[in-house]
Amino acid sequence: MKNDICNACGSSKLMHDMKIVDFGHGNVKNDLSVIVQTTDRAFLNKFEKGKLRAQICGSCGKVDLTVVNPQELWEAYLKNKSI
Ligand SMILES: [Zn+2]
């Protein structure tokens, strides 16, 4: 959910949909993600990934994280709990 003002300091200097990346081998940028394992096998495990997006306040630096696909993650989470 997008807010127009920072809920920490009240500033309106918010940056939306900022990508958070991890630098891998050769400085390859990988979107930082949350993962939910959806199988319990030792091999061929499947994961549901949720890329993170951040809303960052340009005044106080507060960062709010959101996943882009909460519904898929929730379903994977429920499935994982029943394994
Ligand atoms: Zn702020």
PDB file of the backbone (N, CA, C, O) and the ligand in Angstrom, with CONECT records:
HET     ZN  A 101       1
ATOM      1  N   MET A   1       0.841  -1.198   0.000  1.00  0.00           N
ATOM      2  CA  MET A   1       0.000   0.000   0.000  1.00  0.00           C
ATOM      3  C   MET A   1       0.874   1.244   0.000  1.00  0.00           C
ATOM      4  O   MET A   1       1.836   1.336   0.763  1.00  0.00           O
ATOM      5  N   LYS A   2       0.543   2.179  -0.840  1.00  0.00           N
ATOM      6  CA  LYS A   2       1.347   3.391  -0.925  1.00  0.00           C
ATOM      7  C   LYS A   2       0.822   4.497  -0.021  1.00  0.00           C
ATOM      8  O   LYS A   2      -0.366   4.819  -0.011  1.00  0.00           O
ATOM      9  N   ASN A   3       1.743   5.057   0.725  1.00  0.00           N
ATOM     10  CA  ASN A   3       1.404   6.231   1.520  1.00  0.00           C
ATOM     11  C   ASN A   3       2.046   7.433   0.842  1.00  0.00           C
ATOM     12  O   ASN A   3       3.044   7.308   0.132  1.00  0.00           O
ATOM     13  N   ASP A   4       1.462   8.582   1.070  1.00  0.00           N
ATOM     14  CA  ASP A   4       2.055   9.780   0.500  1.00  0.00           C
ATOM     15  C   ASP A   4       2.932  10.522   1.495  1.00  0.00           C
ATOM     16  O   ASP A   4       3.729  11.382   1.122  1.00  0.00           O
ATOM     17  N   ILE A   5       2.773  10.179   2.760  1.00  0.00           N
ATOM     18  CA  ILE A   5       3.667  10.769   3.744  1.00  0.00           C
ATOM     19  C   ILE A   5       4.318   9.677   4.586  1.00  0.00           C
ATOM     20  O   ILE A   5       3.743   8.614   4.823  1.00  0.00           O
ATOM     21  N   CYS A   6       5.523   9.974   5.023  1.00  0.00           N
ATOM     22  CA  CYS A   6       6.277   9.036   5.848  1.00  0.00           C
ATOM     23  C   CYS A   6       5.555   8.832   7.169  1.00  0.00           C
ATOM     24  O   CYS A   6       5.174   9.798   7.830  1.00  0.00           O
ATOM     25  N   ASN A   7       5.363   7.560   7.558  1.00  0.00           N
ATOM     26  CA  ASN A   7       4.670   7.333   8.823  1.00  0.00           C
ATOM     27  C   ASN A   7       5.598   7.456  10.033  1.00  0.00           C
ATOM     28  O   ASN A   7       5.162   7.291  11.173  1.00  0.00           O
ATOM     29  N   ALA A   8       6.868   7.744   9.784  1.00  0.00           N
ATOM     30  CA  ALA A   8       7.795   7.965  10.905  1.00  0.00           C
ATOM     31  C   ALA A   8       7.978   9.448  11.186  1.00  0.00           C
ATOM     32  O   ALA A   8       7.951   9.866  12.344  1.00  0.00           O
ATOM     33  N   CYS A   9       8.168  10.259  10.127  1.00  0.00           N
ATOM     34  CA  CYS A   9       8.474  11.669  10.364  1.00  0.00           C
ATOM     35  C   CYS A   9       7.484  12.623   9.715  1.00  0.00           C
ATOM     36  O   CYS A   9       7.557  13.831   9.941  1.00  0.00           O
ATOM     37  N   GLY A  10       6.552  12.101   8.906  1.00  0.00           N
ATOM     38  CA  GLY A  10       5.544  12.952   8.300  1.00  0.00           C
ATOM     39  C   GLY A  10       5.981  13.673   7.034  1.00  0.00           C
ATOM     40  O   GLY A  10       5.227  14.477   6.485  1.00  0.00           O
ATOM     41  N   SER A  11       7.185  13.394   6.570  1.00  0.00           N
ATOM     42  CA  SER A  11       7.686  14.043   5.352  1.00  0.00           C
ATOM     43  C   SER A  11       6.966  13.494   4.115  1.00  0.00           C
ATOM     44  O   SER A  11       6.508  12.351   4.105  1.00  0.00           O
ATOM     45  N   SER A  12       6.874  14.327   3.078  1.00  0.00           N
ATOM     46  CA  SER A  12       6.266  13.841   1.838  1.00  0.00           C
ATOM     47  C   SER A  12       7.331  13.447   0.819  1.00  0.00           C
ATOM     48  O   SER A  12       7.007  13.145  -0.330  1.00  0.00           O
ATOM     49  N   LYS A  13       8.573  13.447   1.220  1.00  0.00           N
ATOM     50  CA  LYS A  13       9.667  13.073   0.307  1.00  0.00           C
ATOM     51  C   LYS A  13       9.826  11.564   0.259  1.00  0.00           C
ATOM     52  O   LYS A  13      10.814  11.015   0.748  1.00  0.00           O
ATOM     53  N   LEU A  14       8.838  10.895  -0.340  1.00  0.00           N
ATOM     54  CA  LEU A  14       8.903   9.445  -0.390  1.00  0.00           C
ATOM     55  C   LEU A  14       9.302   8.944  -1.761  1.00  0.00           C
ATOM     56  O   LEU A  14       8.823   9.439  -2.781  1.00  0.00           O
ATOM     57  N   MET A  15      10.182   7.959  -1.777  1.00  0.00           N
ATOM     58  CA  MET A  15      10.581   7.320  -3.027  1.00  0.00           C
ATOM     59  C   MET A  15       9.881   5.967  -3.070  1.00  0.00           C
ATOM     60  O   MET A  15      10.068   5.133  -2.184  1.00  0.00           O
ATOM     61  N   HIS A  16       9.080   5.759  -4.102  1.00  0.00           N
ATOM     62  CA  HIS A  16       8.296   4.525  -4.206  1.00  0.00           C
ATOM     63  C   HIS A  16       8.959   3.509  -5.130  1.00  0.00           C
ATOM     64  O   HIS A  16       9.763   3.853  -5.996  1.00  0.00           O
ATOM     65  N   ASP A  17       8.590   2.234  -4.914  1.00  0.00           N
ATOM     66  CA  ASP A  17       9.026   1.147  -5.800  1.00  0.00           C
ATOM     67  C   ASP A  17      10.532   1.117  -6.037  1.00  0.00           C
ATOM     68  O   ASP A  17      10.988   0.908  -7.162  1.00  0.00           O
ATOM     69  N   MET A  18      11.291   1.323  -4.985  1.00  0.00           N
ATOM     70  CA  MET A  18      12.738   1.244  -5.112  1.00  0.00           C
ATOM     71  C   MET A  18      13.151  -0.220  -5.081  1.00  0.00           C
ATOM     72  O   MET A  18      12.662  -1.002  -4.265  1.00  0.00           O
ATOM     73  N   LYS A  19      14.063  -0.580  -5.988  1.00  0.00           N
ATOM     74  CA  LYS A  19      14.544  -1.957  -6.002  1.00  0.00           C
ATOM     75  C   LYS A  19      15.665  -2.114  -4.992  1.00  0.00           C
ATOM     76  O   LYS A  19      16.483  -1.212  -4.808  1.00  0.00           O
ATOM     77  N   ILE A  20      15.696  -3.265  -4.343  1.00  0.00           N
ATOM     78  CA  ILE A  20      16.799  -3.582  -3.446  1.00  0.00           C
ATOM     79  C   ILE A  20      17.545  -4.723  -4.102  1.00  0.00           C
ATOM     80  O   ILE A  20      16.967  -5.776  -4.369  1.00  0.00           O
ATOM     81  N   VAL A  21      18.808  -4.525  -4.359  1.00  0.00           N
ATOM     82  CA  VAL A  21      19.551  -5.562  -5.072  1.00  0.00           C
ATOM     83  C   VAL A  21      20.726  -6.074  -4.261  1.00  0.00           C
ATOM     84  O   VAL A  21      21.255  -5.404  -3.374  1.00  0.00           O
ATOM     85  N   ASP A  22      21.104  -7.288  -4.607  1.00  0.00           N
ATOM     86  CA  ASP A  22      22.286  -7.900  -4.041  1.00  0.00           C
ATOM     87  C   ASP A  22      23.256  -8.077  -5.208  1.00  0.00           C
ATOM     88  O   ASP A  22      22.860  -8.512  -6.289  1.00  0.00           O
ATOM     89  N   PHE A  23      24.515  -7.743  -4.989  1.00  0.00           N
ATOM     90  CA  PHE A  23      25.488  -7.897  -6.070  1.00  0.00           C
ATOM     91  C   PHE A  23      26.142  -9.265  -6.000  1.00  0.00           C
ATOM     92  O   PHE A  23      26.825  -9.596  -5.030  1.00  0.00           O
ATOM     93  N   GLY A  24      25.923 -10.057  -7.046  1.00  0.00           N
ATOM     94  CA  GLY A  24      26.483 -11.404  -7.087  1.00  0.00           C
ATOM     95  C   GLY A  24      27.790 -11.421  -7.841  1.00  0.00           C
ATOM     96  O   GLY A  24      28.453 -10.393  -7.976  1.00  0.00           O
ATOM     97  N   HIS A  25      28.163 -12.595  -8.335  1.00  0.00           N
ATOM     98  CA  HIS A  25      29.408 -12.740  -9.093  1.00  0.00           C
ATOM     99  C   HIS A  25      29.414 -11.820 -10.297  1.00  0.00           C
ATOM    100  O   HIS A  25      28.412 -11.724 -11.006  1.00  0.00           O
ATOM    101  N   GLY A  26      30.512 -11.150 -10.536  1.00  0.00           N
ATOM    102  CA  GLY A  26      30.618 -10.249 -11.676  1.00  0.00           C
ATOM    103  C   GLY A  26      29.696  -9.062 -11.561  1.00  0.00           C
ATOM    104  O   GLY A  26      29.276  -8.485 -12.564  1.00  0.00           O
ATOM    105  N   ASN A  27      29.383  -8.698 -10.326  1.00  0.00           N
ATOM    106  CA  ASN A  27      28.486  -7.569 -10.068  1.00  0.00           C
ATOM    107  C   ASN A  27      27.114  -7.707 -10.719  1.00  0.00           C
ATOM    108  O   ASN A  27      26.477  -6.711 -11.064  1.00  0.00           O
ATOM    109  N   VAL A  28      26.665  -8.957 -10.886  1.00  0.00           N
ATOM    110  CA  VAL A  28      25.321  -9.178 -11.393  1.00  0.00           C
ATOM    111  C   VAL A  28      24.339  -8.752 -10.310  1.00  0.00           C
ATOM    112  O   VAL A  28      24.469  -9.134  -9.147  1.00  0.00           O
ATOM    113  N   LYS A  29      23.361  -7.959 -10.711  1.00  0.00           N
ATOM    114  CA  LYS A  29      22.384  -7.496  -9.730  1.00  0.00           C
ATOM    115  C   LYS A  29      21.232  -8.475  -9.608  1.00  0.00           C
ATOM    116  O   LYS A  29      20.577  -8.806 -10.596  1.00  0.00           O
ATOM    117  N   ASN A  30      20.989  -8.935  -8.389  1.00  0.00           N
ATOM    118  CA  ASN A  30      19.844  -9.801  -8.134  1.00  0.00           C
ATOM    119  C   ASN A  30      18.877  -9.080  -7.214  1.00  0.00           C
ATOM    120  O   ASN A  30      19.266  -8.538  -6.179  1.00  0.00           O
ATOM    121  N   ASP A  31      17.624  -9.083  -7.602  1.00  0.00           N
ATOM    122  CA  ASP A  31      16.619  -8.483  -6.720  1.00  0.00           C
ATOM    123  C   ASP A  31      16.573  -9.260  -5.420  1.00  0.00           C
ATOM    124  O   ASP A  31      16.485 -10.487  -5.432  1.00  0.00           O
ATOM    125  N   LEU A  32      16.631  -8.579  -4.331  1.00  0.00           N
ATOM    126  CA  LEU A  32      16.510  -9.231  -3.035  1.00  0.00           C
ATOM    127  C   LEU A  32      15.087  -9.767  -2.897  1.00  0.00           C
ATOM    128  O   LEU A  32      14.114  -9.066  -3.174  1.00  0.00           O
ATOM    129  N   SER A  33      14.987 -11.012  -2.468  1.00  0.00           N
ATOM    130  CA  SER A  33      13.682 -11.666  -2.431  1.00  0.00           C
ATOM    131  C   SER A  33      13.447 -12.431  -1.138  1.00  0.00           C
ATOM    132  O   SER A  33      14.377 -12.796  -0.419  1.00  0.00           O
ATOM    133  N   VAL A  34      12.184 -12.654  -0.877  1.00  0.00           N
ATOM    134  CA  VAL A  34      11.775 -13.550   0.190  1.00  0.00           C
ATOM    135  C   VAL A  34      11.467 -14.874  -0.492  1.00  0.00           C
ATOM    136  O   VAL A  34      10.923 -14.881  -1.596  1.00  0.00           O
ATOM    137  N   ILE A  35      11.801 -15.990   0.137  1.00  0.00           N
ATOM    138  CA  ILE A  35      11.426 -17.263  -0.484  1.00  0.00           C
ATOM    139  C   ILE A  35      10.617 -18.119   0.471  1.00  0.00           C
ATOM    140  O   ILE A  35      10.821 -18.095   1.685  1.00  0.00           O
ATOM    141  N   VAL A  36       9.687 -18.882  -0.109  1.00  0.00           N
ATOM    142  CA  VAL A  36       8.917 -19.862   0.645  1.00  0.00           C
ATOM    143  C   VAL A  36       9.129 -21.193  -0.046  1.00  0.00           C
ATOM    144  O   VAL A  36       8.833 -21.348  -1.230  1.00  0.00           O
ATOM    145  N   GLN A  37       9.645 -22.151   0.709  1.00  0.00           N
ATOM    146  CA  GLN A  37       9.870 -23.473   0.137  1.00  0.00           C
ATOM    147  C   GLN A  37       8.525 -24.169  -0.022  1.00  0.00           C
ATOM    148  O   GLN A  37       7.708 -24.165   0.898  1.00  0.00           O
ATOM    149  N   THR A  38       8.292 -24.770  -1.198  1.00  0.00           N
ATOM    150  CA  THR A  38       6.986 -25.384  -1.426  1.00  0.00           C
ATOM    151  C   THR A  38       7.055 -26.904  -1.541  1.00  0.00           C
ATOM    152  O   THR A  38       6.029 -27.547  -1.760  1.00  0.00           O
ATOM    153  N   THR A  39       8.240 -27.489  -1.400  1.00  0.00           N
ATOM    154  CA  THR A  39       8.343 -28.952  -1.369  1.00  0.00           C
ATOM    155  C   THR A  39       9.295 -29.331  -0.252  1.00  0.00           C
ATOM    156  O   THR A  39      10.080 -28.504   0.212  1.00  0.00           O
ATOM    157  N   ASP A  40       9.225 -30.605   0.186  1.00  0.00           N
ATOM    158  CA  ASP A  40      10.127 -31.015   1.258  1.00  0.00           C
ATOM    159  C   ASP A  40      11.128 -32.059   0.782  1.00  0.00           C
ATOM    160  O   ASP A  40      11.698 -32.794   1.589  1.00  0.00           O
ATOM    161  N   ARG A  41      11.338 -32.124  -0.517  1.00  0.00           N
ATOM    162  CA  ARG A  41      12.299 -33.082  -1.047  1.00  0.00           C
ATOM    163  C   ARG A  41      13.719 -32.541  -0.902  1.00  0.00           C
ATOM    164  O   ARG A  41      13.951 -31.332  -0.878  1.00  0.00           O
ATOM    165  N   ALA A  42      14.652 -33.475  -0.807  1.00  0.00           N
ATOM    166  CA  ALA A  42      16.054 -33.058  -0.671  1.00  0.00           C
ATOM    167  C   ALA A  42      16.560 -32.442  -1.968  1.00  0.00           C
ATOM    168  O   ALA A  42      17.388 -31.531  -1.957  1.00  0.00           O
ATOM    169  N   PHE A  43      16.039 -32.961  -3.109  1.00  0.00           N
ATOM    170  CA  PHE A  43      16.440 -32.409  -4.392  1.00  0.00           C
ATOM    171  C   PHE A  43      15.214 -31.808  -5.067  1.00  0.00           C
ATOM    172  O   PHE A  43      14.074 -32.109  -4.711  1.00  0.00           O
ATOM    173  N   LEU A  44      15.471 -30.972  -6.027  1.00  0.00           N
ATOM    174  CA  LEU A  44      14.401 -30.356  -6.810  1.00  0.00           C
ATOM    175  C   LEU A  44      13.397 -29.599  -5.942  1.00  0.00           C
ATOM    176  O   LEU A  44      12.197 -29.591  -6.215  1.00  0.00           O
ATOM    177  N   ASN A  45      13.899 -28.986  -4.927  1.00  0.00           N
ATOM    178  CA  ASN A  45      13.001 -28.169  -4.129  1.00  0.00           C
ATOM    179  C   ASN A  45      12.507 -26.978  -4.937  1.00  0.00           C
ATOM    180  O   ASN A  45      13.236 -26.370  -5.720  1.00  0.00           O
ATOM    181  N   LYS A  46      11.268 -26.685  -4.715  1.00  0.00           N
ATOM    182  CA  LYS A  46      10.699 -25.526  -5.397  1.00  0.00           C
ATOM    183  C   LYS A  46      10.515 -24.395  -4.407  1.00  0.00           C
ATOM    184  O   LYS A  46      10.268 -24.607  -3.220  1.00  0.00           O
ATOM    185  N   PHE A  47      10.640 -23.218  -4.917  1.00  0.00           N
ATOM    186  CA  PHE A  47      10.465 -22.056  -4.067  1.00  0.00           C
ATOM    187  C   PHE A  47       9.529 -21.063  -4.734  1.00  0.00           C
ATOM    188  O   PHE A  47       9.532 -20.889  -5.952  1.00  0.00           O
ATOM    189  N   GLU A  48       8.751 -20.436  -3.921  1.00  0.00           N
ATOM    190  CA  GLU A  48       7.987 -19.284  -4.395  1.00  0.00           C
ATOM    191  C   GLU A  48       8.807 -18.075  -3.976  1.00  0.00           C
ATOM    192  O   GLU A  48       9.170 -17.925  -2.809  1.00  0.00           O
ATOM    193  N   LYS A  49       9.090 -17.223  -4.940  1.00  0.00           N
ATOM    194  CA  LYS A  49       9.897 -16.040  -4.629  1.00  0.00           C
ATOM    195  C   LYS A  49       9.047 -14.793  -4.602  1.00  0.00           C
ATOM    196  O   LYS A  49       8.122 -14.630  -5.397  1.00  0.00           O
ATOM    197  N   GLY A  50       9.370 -13.930  -3.686  1.00  0.00           N
ATOM    198  CA  GLY A  50       8.697 -12.637  -3.653  1.00  0.00           C
ATOM    199  C   GLY A  50       9.731 -11.543  -3.670  1.00  0.00           C
ATOM    200  O   GLY A  50      10.445 -11.334  -2.690  1.00  0.00           O
ATOM    201  N   LYS A  51       9.813 -10.841  -4.788  1.00  0.00           N
ATOM    202  CA  LYS A  51      10.785  -9.755  -4.863  1.00  0.00           C
ATOM    203  C   LYS A  51      10.356  -8.605  -3.965  1.00  0.00           C
ATOM    204  O   LYS A  51       9.177  -8.271  -3.851  1.00  0.00           O
ATOM    205  N   LEU A  52      11.342  -8.027  -3.347  1.00  0.00           N
ATOM    206  CA  LEU A  52      11.061  -6.924  -2.436  1.00  0.00           C
ATOM    207  C   LEU A  52      11.162  -5.579  -3.139  1.00  0.00           C
ATOM    208  O   LEU A  52      12.039  -5.335  -3.967  1.00  0.00           O
ATOM    209  N   ARG A  53      10.227  -4.724  -2.770  1.00  0.00           N
ATOM    210  CA  ARG A  53      10.306  -3.336  -3.228  1.00  0.00           C
ATOM    211  C   ARG A  53      10.266  -2.470  -1.984  1.00  0.00           C
ATOM    212  O   ARG A  53       9.606  -2.804  -1.001  1.00  0.00           O
ATOM    213  N   ALA A  54      10.963  -1.377  -2.034  1.00  0.00           N
ATOM    214  CA  ALA A  54      11.039  -0.526  -0.862  1.00  0.00           C
ATOM    215  C   ALA A  54      10.451   0.853  -1.118  1.00  0.00           C
ATOM    216  O   ALA A  54      10.524   1.401  -2.218  1.00  0.00           O
ATOM    217  N   GLN A  55       9.875   1.381  -0.070  1.00  0.00           N
ATOM    218  CA  GLN A  55       9.452   2.777  -0.086  1.00  0.00           C
ATOM    219  C   GLN A  55      10.380   3.461   0.923  1.00  0.00           C
ATOM    220  O   GLN A  55      10.418   3.095   2.098  1.00  0.00           O
ATOM    221  N   ILE A  56      11.106   4.431   0.454  1.00  0.00           N
ATOM    222  CA  ILE A  56      12.135   5.042   1.297  1.00  0.00           C
ATOM    223  C   ILE A  56      11.838   6.521   1.507  1.00  0.00           C
ATOM    224  O   ILE A  56      11.511   7.247   0.568  1.00  0.00           O
ATOM    225  N   CYS A  57      11.957   6.944   2.747  1.00  0.00           N
ATOM    226  CA  CYS A  57      11.742   8.346   3.067  1.00  0.00           C
ATOM    227  C   CYS A  57      13.029   9.124   2.798  1.00  0.00           C
ATOM    228  O   CYS A  57      14.101   8.760   3.281  1.00  0.00           O
ATOM    229  N   GLY A  58      12.907  10.187   2.028  1.00  0.00           N
ATOM    230  CA  GLY A  58      14.062  11.018   1.690  1.00  0.00           C
ATOM    231  C   GLY A  58      14.422  12.015   2.778  1.00  0.00           C
ATOM    232  O   GLY A  58      15.371  12.784   2.627  1.00  0.00           O
ATOM    233  N   SER A  59      13.682  12.008   3.860  1.00  0.00           N
ATOM    234  CA  SER A  59      14.013  12.898   4.970  1.00  0.00           C
ATOM    235  C   SER A  59      14.683  12.153   6.117  1.00  0.00           C
ATOM    236  O   SER A  59      15.773  12.524   6.554  1.00  0.00           O
ATOM    237  N   CYS A  60      14.026  11.098   6.604  1.00  0.00           N
ATOM    238  CA  CYS A  60      14.573  10.407   7.774  1.00  0.00           C
ATOM    239  C   CYS A  60      15.197   9.062   7.420  1.00  0.00           C
ATOM    240  O   CYS A  60      15.884   8.461   8.246  1.00  0.00           O
ATOM    241  N   GLY A  61      14.962   8.584   6.193  1.00  0.00           N
ATOM    242  CA  GLY A  61      15.591   7.324   5.777  1.00  0.00           C
ATOM    243  C   GLY A  61      14.827   6.077   6.146  1.00  0.00           C
ATOM    244  O   GLY A  61      15.343   4.970   5.994  1.00  0.00           O
ATOM    245  N   LYS A  62      13.604   6.230   6.628  1.00  0.00           N
ATOM    246  CA  LYS A  62      12.809   5.042   6.972  1.00  0.00           C
ATOM    247  C   LYS A  62      12.530   4.238   5.710  1.00  0.00           C
ATOM    248  O   LYS A  62      12.180   4.787   4.665  1.00  0.00           O
ATOM    249  N   VAL A  63      12.694   2.924   5.833  1.00  0.00           N
ATOM    250  CA  VAL A  63      12.462   2.039   4.695  1.00  0.00           C
ATOM    251  C   VAL A  63      11.310   1.104   5.014  1.00  0.00           C
ATOM    252  O   VAL A  63      11.315   0.428   6.044  1.00  0.00           O
ATOM    253  N   ASP A  64      10.320   1.066   4.128  1.00  0.00           N
ATOM    254  CA  ASP A  64       9.227   0.110   4.261  1.00  0.00           C
ATOM    255  C   ASP A  64       9.335  -0.893   3.128  1.00  0.00           C
ATOM    256  O   ASP A  64       9.437  -0.515   1.961  1.00  0.00           O
ATOM    257  N   LEU A  65       9.312  -2.155   3.469  1.00  0.00           N
ATOM    258  CA  LEU A  65       9.446  -3.190   2.448  1.00  0.00           C
ATOM    259  C   LEU A  65       8.099  -3.811   2.109  1.00  0.00           C
ATOM    260  O   LEU A  65       7.247  -3.996   2.978  1.00  0.00           O
ATOM    261  N   THR A  66       7.921  -4.127   0.832  1.00  0.00           N
ATOM    262  CA  THR A  66       6.710  -4.771   0.352  1.00  0.00           C
ATOM    263  C   THR A  66       7.117  -5.835  -0.664  1.00  0.00           C
ATOM    264  O   THR A  66       8.045  -5.628  -1.446  1.00  0.00           O
ATOM    265  N   VAL A  67       6.424  -6.973  -0.652  1.00  0.00           N
ATOM    266  CA  VAL A  67       6.684  -7.943  -1.716  1.00  0.00           C
ATOM    267  C   VAL A  67       5.732  -7.650  -2.864  1.00  0.00           C
ATOM    268  O   VAL A  67       4.626  -7.151  -2.657  1.00  0.00           O
ATOM    269  N   VAL A  68       6.180  -7.970  -4.091  1.00  0.00           N
ATOM    270  CA  VAL A  68       5.359  -7.635  -5.253  1.00  0.00           C
ATOM    271  C   VAL A  68       4.213  -8.616  -5.465  1.00  0.00           C
ATOM    272  O   VAL A  68       3.247  -8.298  -6.158  1.00  0.00           O
ATOM    273  N   ASN A  69       4.312  -9.819  -4.868  1.00  0.00           N
ATOM    274  CA  ASN A  69       3.278 -10.838  -5.100  1.00  0.00           C
ATOM    275  C   ASN A  69       2.835 -11.505  -3.804  1.00  0.00           C
ATOM    276  O   ASN A  69       3.019 -12.711  -3.635  1.00  0.00           O
ATOM    277  N   PRO A  70       2.253 -10.733  -2.888  1.00  0.00           N
ATOM    278  CA  PRO A  70       1.869 -11.294  -1.590  1.00  0.00           C
ATOM    279  C   PRO A  70       0.927 -12.490  -1.683  1.00  0.00           C
ATOM    280  O   PRO A  70       1.024 -13.414  -0.876  1.00  0.00           O
ATOM    281  N   GLN A  71       0.018 -12.483  -2.656  1.00  0.00           N
ATOM    282  CA  GLN A  71      -0.950 -13.567  -2.787  1.00  0.00           C
ATOM    283  C   GLN A  71      -0.266 -14.905  -3.054  1.00  0.00           C
ATOM    284  O   GLN A  71      -0.589 -15.913  -2.425  1.00  0.00           O
ATOM    285  N   GLU A  72       0.688 -14.906  -4.000  1.00  0.00           N
ATOM    286  CA  GLU A  72       1.415 -16.138  -4.324  1.00  0.00           C
ATOM    287  C   GLU A  72       2.207 -16.631  -3.122  1.00  0.00           C
ATOM    288  O   GLU A  72       2.253 -17.830  -2.848  1.00  0.00           O
ATOM    289  N   LEU A  73       2.829 -15.703  -2.411  1.00  0.00           N
ATOM    290  CA  LEU A  73       3.613 -16.083  -1.236  1.00  0.00           C
ATOM    291  C   LEU A  73       2.728 -16.683  -0.153  1.00  0.00           C
ATOM    292  O   LEU A  73       3.098 -17.656   0.505  1.00  0.00           O
ATOM    293  N   TRP A  74       1.573 -16.097   0.016  1.00  0.00           N
ATOM    294  CA  TRP A  74       0.641 -16.579   1.048  1.00  0.00           C
ATOM    295  C   TRP A  74       0.190 -17.991   0.734  1.00  0.00           C
ATOM    296  O   TRP A  74       0.146 -18.853   1.612  1.00  0.00           O
ATOM    297  N   GLU A  75      -0.147 -18.221  -0.541  1.00  0.00           N
ATOM    298  CA  GLU A  75      -0.582 -19.562  -0.938  1.00  0.00           C
ATOM    299  C   GLU A  75       0.538 -20.581  -0.761  1.00  0.00           C
ATOM    300  O   GLU A  75       0.297 -21.703  -0.314  1.00  0.00           O
ATOM    301  N   ALA A  76       1.769 -20.188  -1.113  1.00  0.00           N
ATOM    302  CA  ALA A  76       2.910 -21.075  -0.945  1.00  0.00           C
ATOM    303  C   ALA A  76       3.154 -21.356   0.533  1.00  0.00           C
ATOM    304  O   ALA A  76       3.511 -22.470   0.918  1.00  0.00           O
ATOM    305  N   TYR A  77       2.957 -20.337   1.345  1.00  0.00           N
ATOM    306  CA  TYR A  77       3.143 -20.460   2.790  1.00  0.00           C
ATOM    307  C   TYR A  77       2.164 -21.468   3.381  1.00  0.00           C
ATOM    308  O   TYR A  77       2.538 -22.325   4.182  1.00  0.00           O
ATOM    309  N   LEU A  78       0.895 -21.348   2.967  1.00  0.00           N
ATOM    310  CA  LEU A  78      -0.132 -22.266   3.458  1.00  0.00           C
ATOM    311  C   LEU A  78       0.169 -23.697   3.021  1.00  0.00           C
ATOM    312  O   LEU A  78       0.016 -24.637   3.801  1.00  0.00           O
ATOM    313  N   LYS A  79       0.598 -23.856   1.765  1.00  0.00           N
ATOM    314  CA  LYS A  79       0.921 -25.150   1.221  1.00  0.00           C
ATOM    315  C   LYS A  79       2.086 -25.764   1.994  1.00  0.00           C
ATOM    316  O   LYS A  79       2.076 -26.950   2.323  1.00  0.00           O
ATOM    317  N   ASN A  80       3.077 -24.944   2.273  1.00  0.00           N
ATOM    318  CA  ASN A  80       4.266 -25.401   2.987  1.00  0.00           C
ATOM    319  C   ASN A  80       3.931 -25.860   4.404  1.00  0.00           C
ATOM    320  O   ASN A  80       4.507 -26.825   4.907  1.00  0.00           O
ATOM    321  N   LYS A  81       2.997 -25.160   5.039  1.00  0.00           N
ATOM    322  CA  LYS A  81       2.629 -25.517   6.405  1.00  0.00           C
ATOM    323  C   LYS A  81       1.954 -26.873   6.478  1.00  0.00           C
ATOM    324  O   LYS A  81       2.032 -27.561   7.496  1.00  0.00           O
ATOM    325  N   SER A  82       1.276 -27.263   5.373  1.00  0.00           N
ATOM    326  CA  SER A  82       0.535 -28.527   5.380  1.00  0.00           C
ATOM    327  C   SER A  82       1.402 -29.717   4.967  1.00  0.00           C
ATOM    328  O   SER A  82       0.940 -30.856   5.029  1.00  0.00           O
ATOM    329  N   ILE A  83       2.636 -29.482   4.552  1.00  0.00           N
ATOM    330  CA  ILE A  83       3.527 -30.589   4.152  1.00  0.00           C
ATOM    331  C   ILE A  83       3.927 -31.399   5.369  1.00  0.00           C
ATOM    332  O   ILE A  83       4.672 -32.372   5.246  1.00  0.00           O
TER     333      ILE A  83
HETATM  334 ZN    ZN A 101      10.553   9.993   7.217  1.00  0.00          ZN2+
END
